[in-house]
């Protein structure tokens, strides 16, 4: 009986309450926003963190169009995609992606920091990224968080 009391409890998704957080990316560097957002999505900030279950929170990132990069990264950073067909390589620069869809930059940065498996696919669905300061998640009452 004494041995059973010392075992570590492994939490599952139903035992953990999920909160909503609001992240303002205005003037912050992309990597700092992405790494802290990925930490909140996974639930690593909670004492109930369990690696094999989704214990993380929902995160709403606003002002994705105002995120910045340091140094010469704005000119040098590229996004590569291949369709797996001959000649299907596409390379886009950071500036092109920011012109067309700035929320994609933040989404790709956060997605790259989450595990690339079935659990990661479920976790990344809790990320909501918006270009401006308006978002449709006011009913969830997200808590503003500063990194």
C-alpha positions as CSV (number, residue, x, y, z in Angstrom):
1,X,0.0,0.0,0.0
2,X,2.8,2.4,0.8
3,X,4.3,1.8,-2.7
4,X,1.1,2.8,-4.4
5,X,1.1,6.2,-2.7
6,X,4.5,7.1,-4.1
7,X,3.7,6.5,-7.7
8,X,3.4,9.6,-9.9
9,X,0.0,10.4,-11.1
10,X,-0.3,10.7,-14.9
11,X,-3.0,13.3,-15.8
12,X,-5.2,13.0,-18.8
13,X,-7.1,15.7,-20.7
14,X,-10.3,15.5,-18.7
15,X,-8.5,16.1,-15.4
16,X,-7.0,19.4,-16.4
17,X,-8.8,22.7,-16.8
18,X,-8.0,24.6,-20.0
19,X,-7.7,28.4,-19.9
20,X,-7.6,31.0,-22.7
21,X,-4.6,33.3,-23.0
22,X,-4.3,36.4,-25.2
23,X,-0.8,37.3,-26.5
24,X,-0.1,40.7,-28.1
25,X,2.8,40.3,-30.6
26,X,3.3,44.1,-31.1
27,X,7.0,44.8,-31.3
28,X,8.1,41.4,-30.0
29,X,10.5,39.1,-31.7
30,X,9.1,36.2,-33.6
31,X,11.1,33.5,-31.8
32,X,10.2,34.7,-28.3
33,X,6.5,34.9,-29.1
34,X,6.6,31.4,-30.8
35,X,8.5,29.6,-28.0
36,X,6.4,31.0,-25.2
37,X,3.2,30.3,-27.1
38,X,4.3,26.7,-27.8
39,X,5.0,26.3,-24.1
40,X,1.4,27.4,-23.2
41,X,-0.1,25.2,-25.9
42,X,1.7,22.1,-24.7
43,X,0.9,22.9,-21.0
44,X,4.5,22.8,-19.9
45,X,3.8,25.8,-17.6
46,X,1.4,23.6,-15.5
47,X,2.4,21.3,-12.6
48,X,0.1,18.7,-14.2
49,X,2.1,18.5,-17.4
50,X,2.0,15.0,-18.9
51,X,4.0,14.5,-22.2
52,X,1.6,12.0,-23.8
53,X,-1.7,14.0,-23.2
54,X,-3.0,17.4,-24.3
55,X,-3.0,19.4,-21.1
56,X,-2.3,22.7,-22.7
57,X,-4.3,25.9,-22.9
58,X,-5.9,27.8,-25.8
59,X,-3.8,30.8,-27.1
60,X,-5.0,33.8,-29.1
61,X,-2.2,35.8,-30.8
62,X,-3.2,39.3,-32.0
63,X,-1.2,41.8,-34.0
64,X,0.8,39.2,-35.8
65,X,1.5,41.8,-38.5
66,X,3.6,43.8,-36.0
67,X,6.0,41.0,-35.1
68,X,9.6,41.6,-35.9
69,X,12.9,39.8,-36.6
70,X,16.3,40.9,-35.4
71,X,19.4,41.7,-37.5
72,X,19.3,40.9,-41.2
73,X,16.8,38.1,-40.8
74,X,14.1,40.1,-42.5
75,X,16.1,40.0,-45.8
76,X,17.6,36.5,-45.3
77,X,14.7,34.3,-44.0
78,X,12.9,32.1,-46.5
79,X,10.1,29.6,-46.4
80,X,10.5,26.5,-48.5
81,X,7.7,24.2,-49.8
82,X,7.8,21.3,-52.2
83,X,4.8,19.6,-53.8
84,X,6.8,16.4,-54.4
85,X,6.4,16.7,-58.1
86,X,9.2,17.5,-60.5
87,X,9.9,21.3,-60.4
88,X,7.5,21.7,-57.5
89,X,9.8,23.7,-55.2
90,X,8.6,27.1,-54.0
91,X,10.7,29.5,-52.0
92,X,9.1,32.6,-50.5
93,X,10.9,35.3,-48.6
94,X,9.8,36.6,-45.1
95,X,8.8,39.9,-46.6
96,X,6.6,38.3,-49.2
97,X,4.8,36.2,-46.6
98,X,4.4,39.3,-44.3
99,X,2.8,41.2,-47.2
100,X,0.3,38.5,-48.1
101,X,-0.6,36.8,-44.8
102,X,1.3,37.9,-41.7
103,X,-0.5,35.4,-39.4
104,X,1.1,32.5,-41.4
105,X,4.6,33.6,-40.1
106,X,3.6,33.2,-36.5
107,X,1.6,30.1,-37.1
108,X,4.5,28.3,-38.9
109,X,7.0,29.4,-36.2
110,X,4.8,28.0,-33.4
111,X,3.9,24.8,-35.3
112,X,7.6,24.1,-35.8
113,X,8.1,24.1,-32.0
114,X,5.4,21.6,-31.3
115,X,6.0,17.8,-31.7
116,X,5.4,16.5,-35.2
117,X,3.0,13.7,-34.4
118,X,-0.8,13.1,-33.8
119,X,-0.7,14.9,-30.4
120,X,1.0,17.9,-32.0
121,X,-1.7,18.0,-34.7
122,X,-4.3,18.3,-32.0
123,X,-2.4,20.8,-29.9
124,X,-1.8,23.2,-32.8
125,X,-5.6,23.5,-33.4
126,X,-5.8,25.4,-30.1
127,X,-3.7,28.2,-31.6
128,X,-5.7,31.2,-33.0
129,X,-3.6,33.9,-34.8
130,X,-5.0,37.2,-36.1
131,X,-3.4,40.1,-38.0
132,X,-5.1,43.0,-36.2
133,X,-6.1,43.6,-32.6
134,X,-9.7,42.3,-33.1
135,X,-10.5,38.6,-32.5
136,X,-13.8,36.7,-32.2
137,X,-12.9,35.0,-28.9
138,X,-14.1,37.7,-26.4
139,X,-16.8,35.3,-25.0
140,X,-14.0,33.0,-23.7
141,X,-12.5,35.9,-21.8
142,X,-8.8,35.3,-22.6
143,X,-6.3,36.4,-20.0
144,X,-3.7,38.8,-21.4
145,X,-0.2,37.5,-20.9
146,X,3.1,39.3,-21.4
147,X,6.4,37.6,-22.2
